[in-house]
């Protein structure tokens, strides 16, 4: 599955309670997943047999497309654009925990406004037709970076009115008309995207915007009512001058995941997908 080219280790420790550890990474799928083009947000199916990610490479309809590769032994092979791509943007995919659905964001026609959130049913031989998620989750603003929760609810990012500023993280049930609520403790005046849950939802990784517009991955733990003490993750290229985002847990390998960024080495293109060892952190119940 993973092509580790020169596994690297961060040289600093992650500050904050129960967060000290070194971060390990390796380039994911050299020349198949990670190429000379810009790639973003790799999600592995729970059965480990396919990976889906966003890319601006040639070969799809354009606008930013979703691509898939299949597992052949230990290697990702046969990268193909997904059949429901359009000339609009299809970005930021994420498999559900049971592998039945693939979620993504798109600004295709027929949406509520800007980027909307969709899901498509996953079949052994392909995919069904995309379904736009309900109003309330989708709005006239941009919705993106969805993460399904094991209880059937959803986490996502939106720049709708009433937030702390920029893109904020929200929590909502998939069905019904229940209110969409901010994720407690994580939203600031900066952009917050790409939440990934750790320790059964008692901790989280997220992408946070920097003053210069770049992104950096942070880690926070739940203190019983809110996520607190968010600190930059100790990955060597997760720096205040870089652009690192989209942490995703891999359900087929519970201690691992992927992240998007650009390390000095190994490196394939403008923005690569890296295999990572997830932080070992412990928090409390009560944040979701």
C-alpha positions in Angstrom: 0.0 0.0 0.0 2.6 2.5 1.0 5.9 3.4 -0.7 8.1 4.6 2.1 10.9 6.6 0.5 13.4 7.6 3.2 11.2 7.5 6.3 11.8 10.7 8.2 11.4 11.8 11.8 10.5 15.2 13.2 13.1 16.7 15.4 10.9 18.3 18.0 8.3 17.1 20.4 4.6 18.1 20.4 3.8 20.3 23.3 0.6 20.0 25.4 -0.7 17.4 27.8 -0.2 13.7 26.8 1.0 14.7 23.3 4.7 14.1 23.4 5.9 11.9 20.5 7.8 11.9 17.3 6.0 12.1 13.9 6.9 9.6 11.2 6.0 10.0 7.5 6.6 8.6 4.0 5.4 9.5 0.5 2.2 7.7 -0.5 2.0 6.0 -3.8 4.9 7.6 -5.7 3.9 8.4 -9.3 0.4 6.9 -8.8 -1.1 8.9 -5.9 1.6 11.5 -5.4 2.8 12.9 -8.7 4.2 16.1 -10.1 0.8 17.6 -9.9 -1.1 19.0 -6.9 -2.8 16.3 -4.8 -5.1 16.8 -1.8 -6.7 14.6 0.9 -6.2 10.9 0.5 -8.8 8.6 2.0 -8.4 4.8 2.2 -11.5 2.5 2.1 -12.0 0.4 5.3 -11.3 -2.8 3.4 -7.9 -1.2 2.3 -8.6 -2.1 -1.4 -8.9 1.5 -2.8 -7.7 5.0 -2.1 -9.4 8.1 -3.4 -7.9 11.6 -3.5 -8.3 15.0 -5.2 -5.9 16.1 -7.9 -5.5 18.7 -10.6 -3.7 16.3 -13.0 -4.7 15.9 -16.6 -7.2 13.2 -17.6 -10.4 14.2 -15.8 -13.1 16.7 -16.8 -11.2 19.5 -15.1 -11.8 22.0 -12.3 -10.2 19.6 -9.8 -11.2 15.9 -9.9 -11.4 12.9 -7.7 -9.1 10.0 -8.5 -9.0 6.4 -7.4 -6.2 3.7 -7.3 -6.6 0.1 -6.3 -4.4 -2.1 -4.2 -2.2 -4.7 -5.9 -0.3 -6.5 -3.2 1.4 -3.6 -1.4 1.2 -1.0 -4.2 -1.4 1.4 -5.4 -1.9 0.9 -9.1 -4.1 2.0 -12.0 -5.1 5.6 -11.1 -8.4 6.6 -12.7 -10.7 9.6 -12.5 -14.0 8.8 -10.9 -17.0 8.6 -13.2 -19.1 11.3 -11.5 -16.5 14.1 -11.9 -17.7 17.2 -13.7 -16.1 20.2 -15.2 -16.7 21.9 -11.9 -14.6 21.2 -8.8 -14.9 17.8 -7.0 -12.6 17.9 -3.9 -11.8 16.6 -0.4 -13.1 13.0 -0.5 -13.8 10.9 2.6 -15.0 7.3 3.0 -17.6 6.6 5.7 -16.5 4.3 8.5 -18.4 1.3 7.0 -17.1 2.0 3.5 -20.6 2.3 2.1 -20.4 6.0 1.2 -17.9 8.3 -0.3 -18.4 12.0 0.7 -17.0 15.0 -1.2 -17.4 18.7 -1.8 -18.3 20.2 -5.2 -19.5 23.5 -6.7 -21.3 21.7 -9.5 -24.6 23.0 -10.8 -27.7 22.4 -8.7 -26.2 23.2 -5.4 -27.4 25.6 -2.7 -24.5 28.0 -3.3 -20.7 27.8 -3.6 -19.2 24.5 -2.5 -21.8 21.9 -1.3 -21.4 18.5 0.4 -22.4 15.3 -1.5 -22.2 11.6 -1.0 -22.2 8.7 -3.4 -22.8 5.0 -2.7 -19.8 2.8 -3.1 -20.2 -0.5 -5.0 -17.8 -3.3 -5.5 -17.6 -2.4 -9.2 -18.0 1.4 -9.0 -20.2 4.1 -7.6 -23.8 5.2 -7.6 -25.2 8.7 -8.4 -24.1 11.6 -6.2 -26.6 12.9 -3.6 -26.5 16.4 -2.2 -26.7 16.5 1.6 -29.7 18.1 3.2 -30.4 21.8 3.6 -29.1 23.1 6.9 -25.8 21.2 6.3 -25.5 22.8 2.9 -26.2 26.6 2.8 -25.6 29.6 0.5 -22.0 29.7 1.9 -19.2 27.2 1.1 -19.3 23.8 2.9 -16.3 21.5 2.6 -13.9 19.0 4.3 -16.5 16.6 5.6 -15.6 13.9 8.1 -18.2 11.2 9.0 -18.5 10.3 12.7 -19.1 6.7 13.9 -22.5 7.6 15.3 -23.8 8.7 11.9 -23.3 12.4 12.4 -21.1 14.6 10.4 -18.3 17.1 10.9 -17.5 19.7 8.2 -16.2 23.2 7.6 -18.2 26.2 6.5 -17.8 29.9 6.1 -21.5 30.6 6.8 -22.5 33.7 8.7 -22.4 33.6 12.5 -19.1 31.8 12.9 -15.9 32.9 14.6 -14.4 33.9 11.3 -13.4 32.4 8.0 -14.1 28.7 7.8 -15.2 27.1 11.0 -15.9 23.5 12.1 -19.5 22.3 12.6 -21.2 19.2 13.8 -24.6 18.0 12.6 -26.7 14.8 12.2 -26.9 13.5 8.6 -30.7 13.2 8.7 -33.6 15.3 10.1 -33.6 19.1 10.7 -31.5 19.3 13.9 -29.4 22.5 14.3 -25.9 22.6 13.0 -23.6 23.5 15.9 -20.0 24.7 16.1 -17.4 22.2 17.3 -16.6 23.5 20.8 -13.2 25.0 21.4 -11.6 24.8 17.9 -12.9 27.7 15.9 -11.0 31.0 15.8 -10.8 34.0 13.5 -8.5 31.9 11.2 -9.7 29.2 8.9 -10.3 25.8 10.5 -10.7 22.8 8.1 -10.2 19.0 7.9 -11.0 17.7 11.4 -9.9 14.1 12.0 -10.9 12.4 15.3 -8.5 10.6 17.5 -8.9 8.5 20.7 -12.6 7.7 19.8 -13.5 11.4 19.5 -11.7 12.5 22.7 -9.0 14.3 20.6 -8.8 15.8 17.2 -6.4 16.9 14.4 -7.4 19.8 12.3 -6.0 22.3 9.7 -5.7 25.9 10.9 -4.9 28.9 8.7 -1.8 31.0 9.4 -1.3 34.8 9.1 0.2 34.4 5.6 -2.6 32.3 4.3 -0.8 28.9 4.7 -2.2 26.0 6.7 -0.8 24.1 9.6 -2.0 20.9 11.3 -2.9 21.2 15.0 -3.8 18.6 17.6 -6.3 19.2 20.5 -7.8 17.1 23.3 -11.3 17.2 24.8 -11.4 18.4 28.4 -14.9 17.1 29.0 -16.8 19.9 27.3 -14.6 21.4 24.7 -11.5 20.8 22.6 -8.6 22.7 24.3 -4.9 23.4 24.0 -4.6 23.0 20.3 -0.9 22.8 19.4 1.0 22.5 16.1 1.7 18.8 15.4 5.4 17.9 15.4 5.8 16.9 11.8 9.0 18.3 10.4 7.4 20.0 7.4 4.3 21.2 9.4 5.9 24.5 9.8 4.8 28.1 10.1 6.1 28.8 6.6 4.7 25.7 4.9 1.2 24.6 3.7 0.2 21.3 5.5 -3.4 20.2 5.9 -6.0 17.4 5.5 -5.1 14.9 8.2 -7.2 11.7 7.6 -7.3 8.6 9.7 -6.9 5.3 7.8 -9.6 2.9 9.1 -7.8 -0.1 7.5 -4.7 0.8 9.6 -5.9 2.4 12.9 -2.5 3.8 13.9 -1.9 5.4 10.6 -3.4 8.0 8.2 -2.5 10.5 5.5 -1.7 14.2 5.4 -1.2 16.6 2.5 1.9 18.8 2.3 5.3 19.3 0.8 8.3 17.8 2.6 11.9 18.7 1.4 12.4 15.0 0.9 10.8 12.7 -0.2 8.9 14.9 -2.6 7.1 14.2 -5.9 5.3 17.5 -6.9 3.7 20.7 -5.8 1.5 19.1 -3.1 1.9 15.4 -2.1 0.0 12.9 0.0 2.1 11.4 2.9 1.5 8.3 5.0 1.8 9.3 8.6 1.7 7.7 12.1 -1.1 9.3 14.0 -0.4 11.0 17.3 -1.1 9.0 20.4 -3.2 11.3 22.5 -5.8 10.9 25.2 -8.7 13.1 26.1 -12.1 12.9 27.8 -15.6 12.3 26.5 -18.1 15.1 26.1 -17.0 17.2 23.1 -19.3 15.7 20.4 
